[in-house]
């Protein structure tokens, strides 16, 4: 089996630019279009995204730390190693 095309992070833009995508999308939603978090807190949910702007889960203030704890910390901090290439999407 060949590893061709899975060699690393070539061509990836700065993670900070991609991470802003979720924040921008969340800001575009009207208040009445938002749902409450499924953790049972009764708080408004929002998208938790990794450093590349890839959706991870819906969370609220109450459960964000608990959900993040299920993942490697570095995926939220900046560019990270992955088993497959991660390429920025054009929106």
ROKEVO-726296 format. One record per residue: residue number from 1; chain; y, z, x of N, C-alpha, C, O in turn. Coordinates in nm, 4 decimals. Layout:
% residues N
+------+-------+----------+----------+----------+----------+----------+----------+----------+----------+----------+----------+----------+----------+
! resi ! chain !     n.yy !     n.zz !     n.xx !    ca.yy !    ca.zz !    ca.xx !     c.yy !     c.zz !     c.xx !     o.yy !     o.zz !     o.xx !
+------+-------+----------+----------+----------+----------+----------+----------+----------+----------+----------+----------+----------+----------+
!  NUM !     A !        Y !        Z !        X !        Y !        Z !        X !        Y !        Z !        X !        Y !        Z !        X !
...
+------+-------+----------+----------+----------+----------+----------+----------+----------+----------+----------+----------+----------+----------+
//
This chain:
% residues 91
+------+-------+----------+----------+----------+----------+----------+----------+----------+----------+----------+----------+----------+----------+
! resi ! chain !     n.yy !     n.zz !     n.xx !    ca.yy !    ca.zz !    ca.xx !     c.yy !     c.zz !     c.xx !     o.yy !     o.zz !     o.xx !
+------+-------+----------+----------+----------+----------+----------+----------+----------+----------+----------+----------+----------+----------+
!    1 !     A !  -0.1177 !   0.0000 !   0.0848 !   0.0000 !   0.0000 !   0.0000 !   0.1233 !   0.0000 !   0.0888 !   0.1289 !   0.0721 !   0.1884 !
!    2 !     A !   0.2203 !  -0.0795 !   0.0532 !   0.3401 !  -0.0945 !   0.1345 !   0.4503 !  -0.0011 !   0.0875 !   0.4657 !   0.0257 !  -0.0317 !
!    3 !     A !   0.5265 !   0.0476 !   0.1849 !   0.6412 !   0.1318 !   0.1537 !   0.7697 !   0.0500 !   0.1528 !   0.8795 !   0.1057 !   0.1496 !
!    4 !     A !   0.7558 !  -0.0828 !   0.1557 !   0.8701 !  -0.1707 !   0.1616 !   0.9645 !  -0.1454 !   0.0444 !   0.9205 !  -0.1373 !  -0.0703 !
!    5 !     A !   1.0919 !  -0.1332 !   0.0726 !   1.1897 !  -0.1104 !  -0.0323 !   1.2087 !   0.0367 !  -0.0679 !   1.2931 !   0.0699 !  -0.1512 !
!    6 !     A !   1.1319 !   0.1240 !  -0.0062 !   1.1428 !   0.2667 !  -0.0363 !   1.1819 !   0.3444 !   0.0884 !   1.1461 !   0.4611 !   0.1038 !
!    7 !     A !   1.2559 !   0.2785 !   0.1775 !   1.2821 !   0.3364 !   0.3075 !   1.3928 !   0.4376 !   0.3148 !   1.4045 !   0.5046 !   0.4175 !
!    8 !     A !   1.4736 !   0.4536 !   0.2151 !   1.5769 !   0.5540 !   0.2306 !   1.6917 !   0.5364 !   0.1352 !   1.6759 !   0.4921 !   0.0214 !
!    9 !     A !   1.8089 !   0.5729 !   0.1854 !   1.9258 !   0.5804 !   0.0988 !   2.0275 !   0.4703 !   0.1292 !   2.1455 !   0.4860 !   0.0976 !
!   10 !     A !   1.9839 !   0.3576 !   0.1910 !   2.0757 !   0.2500 !   0.2242 !   2.1440 !   0.1987 !   0.0984 !   2.0811 !   0.1840 !  -0.0064 !
!   11 !     A !   2.2728 !   0.1717 !   0.1102 !   2.3472 !   0.1122 !  -0.0003 !   2.3944 !   0.2107 !  -0.1064 !   2.4514 !   0.1695 !  -0.2074 !
!   12 !     A !   2.3720 !   0.3389 !  -0.0856 !   2.4133 !   0.4392 !  -0.1847 !   2.5605 !   0.4743 !  -0.1613 !   2.6005 !   0.4994 !  -0.0476 !
!   13 !     A !   2.6404 !   0.4764 !  -0.2662 !   2.7804 !   0.5174 !  -0.2553 !   2.7882 !   0.6686 !  -0.2436 !   2.6884 !   0.7386 !  -0.2605 !
!   14 !     A !   2.9044 !   0.7168 !  -0.2153 !   2.9239 !   0.8611 !  -0.2060 !   2.8795 !   0.9284 !  -0.3349 !   2.9133 !   0.8821 !  -0.4438 !
!   15 !     A !   2.8051 !   1.0357 !  -0.3239 !   2.7509 !   1.1058 !  -0.4405 !   2.8608 !   1.1607 !  -0.5298 !   2.8426 !   1.1702 !  -0.6512 !
!   16 !     A !   2.9720 !   1.1962 !  -0.4731 !   3.0815 !   1.2525 !  -0.5523 !   3.1332 !   1.1568 !  -0.6578 !   3.1669 !   1.1988 !  -0.7685 !
!   17 !     A !   3.1400 !   1.0283 !  -0.6249 !   3.1865 !   0.9292 !  -0.7216 !   3.0905 !   0.9186 !  -0.8394 !   3.1334 !   0.9117 !  -0.9545 !
!   18 !     A !   2.9625 !   0.9173 !  -0.8111 !   2.8620 !   0.9064 !  -0.9159 !   2.8545 !   1.0337 !  -1.0001 !   2.8306 !   1.0267 !  -1.1206 !
!   19 !     A !   2.8745 !   1.1476 !  -0.9388 !   2.8655 !   1.2746 !  -1.0112 !   2.9739 !   1.2855 !  -1.1174 !   2.9565 !   1.3564 !  -1.2165 !
!   20 !     A !   3.0845 !   1.2168 !  -1.0981 !   3.1935 !   1.2221 !  -1.1952 !   3.1597 !   1.1507 !  -1.3249 !   3.2254 !   1.1735 !  -1.4264 !
!   21 !     A !   3.0583 !   1.0647 !  -1.3235 !   3.0227 !   0.9885 !  -1.4433 !   2.9939 !   1.0796 !  -1.5621 !   3.0463 !   1.0573 !  -1.6712 !
!   22 !     A !   2.9119 !   1.1812 !  -1.5422 !   2.8764 !   1.2701 !  -1.6534 !   2.9991 !   1.3420 !  -1.7082 !   3.0139 !   1.3552 !  -1.8297 !
!   23 !     A !   3.0853 !   1.3875 !  -1.6217 !   3.2053 !   1.4582 !  -1.6660 !   3.2947 !   1.3647 !  -1.7469 !   3.3511 !   1.4055 !  -1.8484 !
!   24 !     A !   3.3080 !   1.2398 !  -1.7028 !   3.3900 !   1.1443 !  -1.7754 !   3.3301 !   1.1106 !  -1.9118 !   3.4027 !   1.1014 !  -2.0108 !
!   25 !     A !   3.1995 !   1.0922 !  -1.9174 !   3.1336 !   1.0609 !  -2.0434 !   3.1466 !   1.1773 !  -2.1412 !   3.1706 !   1.1563 !  -2.2601 !
!   26 !     A !   3.1309 !   1.2991 !  -2.0918 !   3.1429 !   1.4168 !  -2.1766 !   3.2834 !   1.4267 !  -2.2354 !   3.2997 !   1.4624 !  -2.3521 !
!   27 !     A !   3.3836 !   1.3954 !  -2.1557 !   3.5221 !   1.4033 !  -2.2016 !   3.5515 !   1.3010 !  -2.3104 !   3.6409 !   1.3224 !  -2.3923 !
!   28 !     A !   3.4783 !   1.1910 !  -2.3126 !   3.5009 !   1.0858 !  -2.4126 !   3.4450 !   1.1206 !  -2.5498 !   3.4881 !   1.0643 !  -2.6504 !
!   29 !     A !   3.3507 !   1.2115 !  -2.5546 !   3.2897 !   1.2469 !  -2.6823 !   3.3878 !   1.3270 !  -2.7675 !   3.4575 !   1.4147 !  -2.7166 !
!   30 !     A !   3.3930 !   1.2974 !  -2.8947 !   3.4768 !   1.3755 !  -2.9858 !   3.4123 !   1.5109 !  -3.0072 !   3.2898 !   1.5226 !  -3.0038 !
!   31 !     A !   3.4936 !   1.6136 !  -3.0294 !   3.4418 !   1.7487 !  -3.0477 !   3.3363 !   1.7561 !  -3.1574 !   3.2372 !   1.8277 !  -3.1432 !
!   32 !     A !   3.3563 !   1.6835 !  -3.2657 !   3.2613 !   1.6923 !  -3.3761 !   3.1327 !   1.6147 !  -3.3510 !   3.0393 !   1.6247 !  -3.4306 !
!   33 !     A !   3.1250 !   1.5377 !  -3.2429 !   3.0036 !   1.4638 !  -3.2082 !   2.9111 !   1.5455 !  -3.1181 !   2.7977 !   1.5048 !  -3.0930 !
!   34 !     A !   2.9568 !   1.6567 !  -3.0709 !   2.8771 !   1.7383 !  -2.9780 !   2.7821 !   1.8273 !  -3.0558 !   2.8114 !   1.8696 !  -3.1676 !
!   35 !     A !   2.6688 !   1.8548 !  -2.9951 !   2.5682 !   1.9414 !  -3.0564 !   2.5653 !   2.0764 !  -2.9872 !   2.6215 !   2.0943 !  -2.8792 !
!   36 !     A !   2.5000 !   2.1686 !  -3.0501 !   2.4808 !   2.3002 !  -2.9894 !   2.3599 !   2.2948 !  -2.8975 !   2.2683 !   2.2152 !  -2.9182 !
!   37 !     A !   2.3603 !   2.3792 !  -2.7970 !   2.2516 !   2.3839 !  -2.6995 !   2.1220 !   2.4301 !  -2.7656 !   2.1238 !   2.5140 !  -2.8556 !
!   38 !     A !   2.0118 !   2.3755 !  -2.7211 !   1.8811 !   2.4096 !  -2.7776 !   1.8258 !   2.5427 !  -2.7263 !   1.7181 !   2.5846 !  -2.7687 !
!   39 !     A !   1.8980 !   2.6098 !  -2.6355 !   1.8495 !   2.7378 !  -2.5827 !   1.8651 !   2.8510 !  -2.6838 !   1.8114 !   2.9602 !  -2.6649 !
!   40 !     A !   1.9392 !   2.8238 !  -2.7914 !   1.9575 !   2.9252 !  -2.8945 !   2.0832 !   3.0084 !  -2.8795 !   2.1040 !   3.1035 !  -2.9548 !
!   41 !     A !   2.1672 !   2.9739 !  -2.7835 !   2.2891 !   3.0517 !  -2.7594 !   2.3958 !   3.0296 !  -2.8651 !   2.4840 !   3.1135 !  -2.8834 !
!   42 !     A !   2.3881 !   2.9168 !  -2.9345 !   2.4931 !   2.8824 !  -3.0294 !   2.6137 !   2.8199 !  -2.9616 !   2.7138 !   2.7907 !  -3.0269 !
!   43 !     A !   2.6044 !   2.7992 !  -2.8299 !   2.7145 !   2.7399 !  -2.7542 !   2.6998 !   2.5882 !  -2.7503 !   2.5909 !   2.5336 !  -2.7679 !
!   44 !     A !   2.8128 !   2.5218 !  -2.7267 !   2.8152 !   2.3767 !  -2.7172 !   2.7382 !   2.3313 !  -2.5929 !   2.7526 !   2.3893 !  -2.4853 !
!   45 !     A !   2.6571 !   2.2280 !  -2.6089 !   2.5808 !   2.1762 !  -2.4951 !   2.6618 !   2.0699 !  -2.4219 !   2.7542 !   2.0103 !  -2.4772 !
!   46 !     A !   2.6246 !   2.0478 !  -2.2957 !   2.6822 !   1.9404 !  -2.2154 !   2.5738 !   1.8880 !  -2.1230 !   2.4703 !   1.9519 !  -2.1048 !
!   47 !     A !   2.5980 !   1.7714 !  -2.0650 !   2.4995 !   1.7100 !  -1.9774 !   2.5057 !   1.7719 !  -1.8387 !   2.6132 !   1.7879 !  -1.7810 !
!   48 !     A !   2.3905 !   1.8060 !  -1.7872 !   2.3772 !   1.8488 !  -1.6484 !   2.3269 !   1.7280 !  -1.5724 !   2.2222 !   1.6725 !  -1.6057 !
!   49 !     A !   2.4007 !   1.6867 !  -1.4706 !   2.3638 !   1.5705 !  -1.3906 !   2.3493 !   1.6104 !  -1.2448 !   2.4084 !   1.7086 !  -1.2000 !
!   50 !     A !   2.2699 !   1.5331 !  -1.1708 !   2.2550 !   1.5610 !  -1.0283 !   2.3735 !   1.5023 !  -0.9519 !   2.4670 !   1.4500 !  -1.0126 !
!   51 !     A !   2.3698 !   1.5107 !  -0.8203 !   2.4801 !   1.4653 !  -0.7367 !   2.5026 !   1.3143 !  -0.7453 !   2.6118 !   1.2672 !  -0.7135 !
!   52 !     A !   2.4022 !   1.2375 !  -0.7876 !   2.4163 !   1.0931 !  -0.8044 !   2.4617 !   1.0558 !  -0.9454 !   2.4792 !   0.9375 !  -0.9747 !
!   53 !     A !   2.4808 !   1.1537 !  -1.0326 !   2.5213 !   1.1266 !  -1.1693 !   2.4046 !   1.0969 !  -1.2615 !   2.4242 !   1.0455 !  -1.3716 !
!   54 !     A !   2.2829 !   1.1287 !  -1.2179 !   2.1633 !   1.1057 !  -1.2977 !   2.1439 !   1.2245 !  -1.3914 !   2.1440 !   1.3400 !  -1.3489 !
!   55 !     A !   2.1274 !   1.1936 !  -1.5194 !   2.1081 !   1.2975 !  -1.6204 !   1.9850 !   1.3822 !  -1.5884 !   1.8793 !   1.3295 !  -1.5538 !
!   56 !     A !   2.0002 !   1.5138 !  -1.6006 !   1.8894 !   1.6070 !  -1.5785 !   1.8499 !   1.6729 !  -1.7113 !   1.7330 !   1.6698 !  -1.7497 !
!   57 !     A !   1.9471 !   1.7324 !  -1.7810 !   1.9173 !   1.8035 !  -1.9059 !   2.0465 !   1.8355 !  -1.9796 !   2.1555 !   1.8290 !  -1.9227 !
!   58 !     A !   2.0327 !   1.8699 !  -2.1064 !   2.1446 !   1.9263 !  -2.1799 !   2.1407 !   2.0769 !  -2.1580 !   2.0348 !   2.1386 !  -2.1696 !
!   59 !     A !   2.2558 !   2.1369 !  -2.1262 !   2.2652 !   2.2804 !  -2.0995 !   2.3947 !   2.3352 !  -2.1587 !   2.4800 !   2.2600 !  -2.2059 !
!   60 !     A !   2.4072 !   2.4671 !  -2.1552 !   2.5324 !   2.5338 !  -2.1914 !   2.5620 !   2.6355 !  -2.0811 !   2.4867 !   2.6474 !  -1.9844 !
!   61 !     A !   2.6720 !   2.7082 !  -2.0966 !   2.7086 !   2.8095 !  -1.9970 !   2.5971 !   2.9116 !  -1.9759 !   2.5745 !   2.9586 !  -1.8644 !
!   62 !     A !   2.5290 !   2.9446 !  -2.0831 !   2.4266 !   3.0489 !  -2.0772 !   2.3005 !   3.0059 !  -2.0013 !   2.2434 !   3.0853 !  -1.9265 !
!   63 !     A !   2.2572 !   2.8818 !  -2.0198 !   2.1274 !   2.8421 !  -1.9635 !   2.1358 !   2.7512 !  -1.8414 !   2.0318 !   2.7169 !  -1.7851 !
!   64 !     A !   2.2538 !   2.7112 !  -1.7986 !   2.2656 !   2.6175 !  -1.6870 !   2.1954 !   2.6668 !  -1.5607 !   2.1200 !   2.5911 !  -1.4996 !
!   65 !     A !   2.2177 !   2.7893 !  -1.5209 !   2.1551 !   2.8424 !  -1.3988 !   2.0026 !   2.8420 !  -1.4099 !   1.9330 !   2.8090 !  -1.3139 !
!   66 !     A !   1.9512 !   2.8786 !  -1.5274 !   1.8064 !   2.8825 !  -1.5485 !   1.7459 !   2.7420 !  -1.5376 !   1.6400 !   2.7241 !  -1.4773 !
!   67 !     A !   1.8129 !   2.6438 !  -1.5955 !   1.7634 !   2.5060 !  -1.5879 !   1.7722 !   2.4543 !  -1.4448 !   1.6775 !   2.3928 !  -1.3959 !
!   68 !     A !   1.8841 !   2.4781 !  -1.3771 !   1.8993 !   2.4341 !  -1.2383 !   1.7920 !   2.4935 !  -1.1471 !   1.7492 !   2.4293 !  -1.0512 !
!   69 !     A !   1.7493 !   2.6147 !  -1.1766 !   1.6492 !   2.6826 !  -1.0934 !   1.5143 !   2.6100 !  -1.0942 !   1.4310 !   2.6342 !  -1.0069 !
!   70 !     A !   1.4923 !   2.5228 !  -1.1903 !   1.3668 !   2.4470 !  -1.1989 !   1.3639 !   2.3278 !  -1.1036 !   1.2601 !   2.2637 !  -1.0872 !
!   71 !     A !   1.4780 !   2.2979 !  -1.0407 !   1.4925 !   2.1811 !  -0.9548 !   1.5311 !   2.2227 !  -0.8132 !   1.5745 !   2.3356 !  -0.7902 !
!   72 !     A !   1.5148 !   2.1306 !  -0.7191 !   1.5584 !   2.1552 !  -0.5815 !   1.7103 !   2.1695 !  -0.5798 !   1.7799 !   2.0843 !  -0.6351 !
!   73 !     A !   1.7632 !   2.2741 !  -0.5183 !   1.9088 !   2.2967 !  -0.5191 !   1.9895 !   2.1805 !  -0.4621 !   2.1004 !   2.1543 !  -0.5088 !
!   74 !     A !   1.9366 !   2.1110 !  -0.3628 !   2.0126 !   2.0043 !  -0.2976 !   2.0421 !   1.8857 !  -0.3892 !   2.1319 !   1.8071 !  -0.3591 !
!   75 !     A !   1.9697 !   1.8704 !  -0.4995 !   1.9996 !   1.7561 !  -0.5863 !   2.1335 !   1.7731 !  -0.6580 !   2.1880 !   1.6758 !  -0.7103 !
!   76 !     A !   2.1861 !   1.8927 !  -0.6611 !   2.3149 !   1.9171 !  -0.7259 !   2.4296 !   1.9255 !  -0.6249 !   2.5460 !   1.9335 !  -0.6641 !
!   77 !     A !   2.3979 !   1.9238 !  -0.4965 !   2.4981 !   1.9495 !  -0.3937 !   2.5495 !   1.8254 !  -0.3225 !   2.6568 !   1.8321 !  -0.2625 !
!   78 !     A !   2.4809 !   1.7149 !  -0.3253 !   2.5243 !   1.5945 !  -0.2554 !   2.4076 !   1.5002 !  -0.2370 !   2.3022 !   1.5173 !  -0.2982 !
!   79 !     A !   2.4268 !   1.4009 !  -0.1524 !   2.3215 !   1.3025 !  -0.1268 !   2.1942 !   1.3747 !  -0.0817 !   2.1989 !   1.4652 !   0.0017 !
!   80 !     A !   2.0822 !   1.3336 !  -0.1377 !   1.9550 !   1.3982 !  -0.1063 !   1.8454 !   1.2944 !  -0.0874 !   1.8564 !   1.1816 !  -0.1354 !
!   81 !     A !   1.7410 !   1.3328 !  -0.0179 !   1.6250 !   1.2462 !   0.0036 !   1.5488 !   1.2304 !  -0.1268 !   1.5336 !   1.3265 !  -0.2023 !
!   82 !     A !   1.5010 !   1.1103 !  -0.1534 !   1.4231 !   1.0836 !  -0.2741 !   1.3039 !   0.9955 !  -0.2380 !   1.3056 !   0.9262 !  -0.1362 !
!   83 !     A !   1.2015 !   0.9986 !  -0.3211 !   1.0815 !   0.9189 !  -0.2979 !   1.1008 !   0.7717 !  -0.3303 !   1.0183 !   0.6886 !  -0.2924 !
!   84 !     A !   1.2071 !   0.7389 !  -0.3988 !   1.2377 !   0.6004 !  -0.4337 !   1.3856 !   0.5781 !  -0.4141 !   1.4638 !   0.6732 !  -0.4146 !
!   85 !     A !   1.4255 !   0.4512 !  -0.3965 !   1.5687 !   0.4261 !  -0.3778 !   1.6483 !   0.4623 !  -0.5027 !   1.6045 !   0.4381 !  -0.6152 !
!   86 !     A !   1.7639 !   0.5198 !  -0.4815 !   1.8551 !   0.5535 !  -0.5917 !   1.9766 !   0.4671 !  -0.5711 !   2.0495 !   0.4820 !  -0.4731 !
!   87 !     A !   1.9979 !   0.3764 !  -0.6642 !   2.1108 !   0.2843 !  -0.6514 !   2.2120 !   0.3126 !  -0.7608 !   2.1749 !   0.3385 !  -0.8753 !
!   88 !     A !   2.3397 !   0.3078 !  -0.7258 !   2.4424 !   0.3325 !  -0.8267 !   2.4376 !   0.2247 !  -0.9339 !   2.4105 !   0.1081 !  -0.9051 !
!   89 !     A !   2.4643 !   0.2648 !  -1.0584 !   2.4677 !   0.1690 !  -1.1685 !   2.6110 !   0.1314 !  -1.1971 !   2.7022 !   0.2123 !  -1.1802 !
!   90 !     A !   2.6304 !   0.0089 !  -1.2404 !   2.7642 !  -0.0373 !  -1.2788 !   2.7857 !  -0.0078 !  -1.4260 !   2.7036 !  -0.0449 !  -1.5100 !
!   91 !     A !   2.8949 !   0.0583 !  -1.4572 !   2.9272 !   0.0912 !  -1.5956 !   3.0538 !   0.0234 !  -1.6367 !   3.0979 !   0.0389 !  -1.7505 !
+------+-------+----------+----------+----------+----------+----------+----------+----------+----------+----------+----------+----------+----------+
//
